[in-house]
């Protein structure tokens, strides 16, 4: 049974938006050889919009959040992944041609667990004394988020 062709948008700044360009990439179900969706081929302007949105989120929310708040955000994401596991597994199975049962059992639980692991790690941040470099001051090394990271996947 052929499903309706899905047209996807880009998720930028908490919203689904169209690309500033018109080019799309077809997504095929490799098990069936059928086109199941189209996704926008982002433009340089789309990348700029995404980076600006990510920078805004970093500056206004993430950089000032406490380890507890970061942990809670990651735990919430893990829960949402689990709640939508069947839907996510269906999408992944169609996209890569993997059997649905395998995706449900071997893909979704580890993804959610990864976010739960890093939620715990976020609360275990520590600093350590790095020595006295100036009289009357103690230097401490600590891990701190630095900013926005971009990742472009085909």
Secondary structure, DSSP 8 states (H G I E B T S, - for coil): -----EE--EEETTEEE--SS--EEEEEETTTTEEEEEEE---HHHHHHHHHHHHHHIIIIITT--HHHHHHHHHHHHHHHHHTHHHHHHHHHHHH---HHHHIIIIIHHHHHHHHHHHHHHTT--EEEEE-SSTT--EEEE------------
